[in-house]
Amino acid sequence: MGKIILRLDRVMADRKMSLNELSVKVGVTNVNLSKIKTGKISAIRFSTLEAICDALQCQPGDILEYDPNAVSEDKE
């Protein structure tokens, strides 16, 4: 089974937006956004994903990527 990879860091870099700036725009703490950015989460609320997409002017597919060849850490 594959793995969902988070690409928030790449989209933030493309938009030249810092974690602090995104945190203020989205209304989510730096710590929680950092976990999303590094992929240290197992779920994300649609409302948070919507707020991130709104702030970064992107689509969910710009942030989330499915890699069918990657091994999920919880399946190892």
C-alpha positions, 0 to 999 in steps of 0.5 A: 500500500502506498503513502500520502505525502504532504507538500506544504513546504514546497507550496509555501516556498513557491508562495514565499510564505513563512510558517508564522504568516500562514499560521496567522492567516489560517488560524492554526498554531505554528506547532500544528502547521509544522506537523502538517509541513513535516508530515507528522500527522495522521489526519487533517480536518477539511476546514484546516485544509480549506483554510490552507488552500485559501491562504496559499491560493492553491488546490488540495492536490498541490499539498497532498500527493499519493505515492503508490510505491512508498511504504507507509510508516505505520505499515512497516 
